[in-house]
């Protein structure tokens, strides 16, 4: 299942994003979207999790939590 994580800290890396989600299940892919000009994070990313059940737990546990002073939002990607 593919998820979108919004309001990520601007210094968040792909490894940081994967580490955040893999506590809740197997992450098959993840990407932090970067600004093309300077390579700085745009503050959101995508995570694909192997099992839908794990993805739903990740949404429940991570949505609204603070990560480095940023209150993140997590929901299914459309």
C-alpha positions as CSV (number, residue, x, y, z in Angstrom):
1,X,0.0,0.0,0.0
2,X,1.3,3.4,-0.9
3,X,1.2,6.2,1.7
4,X,2.0,9.9,1.6
5,X,3.7,11.6,4.5
6,X,3.2,15.3,4.7
7,X,4.8,18.2,6.7
8,X,8.1,16.3,7.1
9,X,11.1,18.3,8.4
10,X,13.1,19.9,5.5
11,X,16.3,18.0,6.5
12,X,14.5,14.6,6.4
13,X,16.3,12.0,4.2
14,X,15.0,8.9,2.5
15,X,16.7,6.8,5.2
16,X,15.0,8.8,7.9
17,X,11.6,8.2,6.3
18,X,12.2,4.5,5.9
19,X,13.4,4.2,9.5
20,X,10.2,6.0,10.7
21,X,7.9,3.6,8.9
22,X,9.7,0.2,9.1
23,X,8.9,0.0,12.8
24,X,5.4,-0.8,11.7
25,X,6.1,-3.2,8.9
26,X,8.2,-4.0,5.8
27,X,8.9,-1.0,3.6
28,X,9.3,-1.9,0.0
29,X,10.1,1.6,-1.3
30,X,10.2,5.2,-0.1
31,X,11.0,8.6,-1.6
32,X,11.4,12.1,-0.2
33,X,10.4,14.7,-2.8
34,X,13.2,17.2,-3.4
35,X,13.2,20.7,-4.9
36,X,14.9,20.3,-8.3
37,X,16.9,23.5,-8.0
38,X,18.7,23.0,-4.7
39,X,17.9,19.4,-3.7
40,X,16.2,20.4,-0.5
41,X,13.1,18.4,0.7
42,X,9.8,19.8,-0.3
43,X,8.4,18.5,3.1
44,X,6.7,15.4,1.9
45,X,7.4,11.9,0.7
46,X,5.9,8.5,-0.3
47,X,6.2,5.2,1.4
48,X,5.2,1.8,0.0
49,X,4.5,-0.9,2.5
50,X,4.2,-4.6,1.7
51,X,1.1,-5.3,3.7
52,X,-2.0,-3.1,3.8
53,X,-2.5,-4.0,7.5
54,X,0.9,-2.7,8.4
55,X,0.2,0.5,6.4
56,X,-3.0,1.1,8.3
57,X,-1.2,0.7,11.6
58,X,1.5,3.1,10.4
59,X,-1.2,5.7,9.6
60,X,-2.8,5.2,13.0
61,X,0.5,5.4,14.9
62,X,2.2,8.2,12.9
63,X,-0.5,10.6,11.8
64,X,-0.4,13.7,14.0
65,X,2.9,12.8,15.7
66,X,5.8,15.2,16.0
67,X,9.0,14.6,14.2
68,X,11.7,17.2,14.9
69,X,9.1,19.8,15.9
70,X,7.0,19.1,12.8
71,X,3.6,17.6,13.2
72,X,3.4,15.1,10.4
73,X,0.3,13.8,8.5
74,X,0.2,10.3,7.0
75,X,-2.6,9.0,4.8
76,X,-3.1,6.7,1.8
77,X,-1.7,8.1,-1.4
78,X,-4.1,8.4,-4.3
